[in-house]
Amino acid sequence: MSASDELAKLGPLSKVNPEMMKAFGAFDAVVMGDGALDKKTKELIAVAVALTTQCEYCLIIHTEAARNAGATDAELAEATYVAAALRAGAAVVHSANHVVNGDG
């Protein structure tokens, strides 16, 4: 499935409140455009975030966009492991704060 197939699914939502969808689209376009970070870097960040939120649609859309922006398999793999490290780190920190209290 392609990013455009996924984005087409937004049609019914857009029809319910086109003004909000237009505003969201404008916001997304500004955020994901070149700025202090280039498009490829932003898309790699988006892939890592999508992996941590496990959003299938975001993964399809942002992986395709990252590749279109020049991301390689090696860069996408590294973004994957960054996401995995963050998820694992969160589990360790939550354990330190909520599970293991150090008293035996």
N, C-alpha and C positions, 0 to 999 in steps of 0.2 A: 504494500500500500504506500502511496506517495503522500508527501506533505499536502499537496493540493487536494487529494482525496479526503484527507483528514479535515482540512479547512472548510471543505464544502459542507461538512456535517454541521457547521455553525449556522447555516442558512435559517433553519427554524428559529433559533435563538435570536438571530439578527432581526427577523421579522417581528418578534414580540416587542423589542425595544431597539429600533434602529439607531436612535441617538446614542444610547449607551454603547452599543457595539461599535459605532463610528468613533466614539471617544476612546474606547479601549484600543481599537486598531491604530489610532493616531498616537496614543501613548506608547504602544508596543513598537511602532515604527521608529519613534524618536529614541527610545531606550536601546533598541537593537541596532541602530545605525552607528556609523563610525563616530567616535568621540575620543575621550582619553584612551579608551580601549578600542582596538580595531574590531571589525565585524567577526573575524574568525575567532578571536579570543572570547568575545561575548558569546558566540555560539557554543564554544567548548565549555564555557561556564554553564550555559543553559543545559547542555547535555549532562553535565555532572549534577546539576540541581535536579533535573528530570529523573536521573537515576536514583537520587536520594528520596524524591517524592514518589517514585515509581509511577509516573504519569506516562502511559503508553503513547498517548497522542503527542505529548511534548517530545518524547524520545524520537518519534518518527519525524516530526516537523524540524526539530533542532539538529538532529543528526544529518538530515538532508541539507539543511542550511549550512551547517558546519562544513560538510564536504564541498558544497557549492562555493564556500568562501575559501577553500583551499586546504582544509584540515585533512591530515593523513590518517591512516589507520593507527600509526604509532601515537599520534597526538590524541586521537579518540580513546585509544586504550589507556593512555596516561590519565586522561580526564576520568575514565572509569575507575581507575585505582585511587585517584584523589577522592572521588565520591565514596568509594568503599572505605577508605581510611577515615573519612569524616563520620560515616555511619558506625564504624567500629569504635572510634574514639568516643562517640556519644554513649555507646553502651558501657564503656569502661567508666566514664565520668558518672553516669547514672548509678552504676554499681557503687562507686565510691561515695556517692551522696545518699543513696537510698537502700542499698542491699547489704553491703559489708560495712559493719560499724567498728571493726577493729578490736572488739572485746572478746574475741575467742572463737 
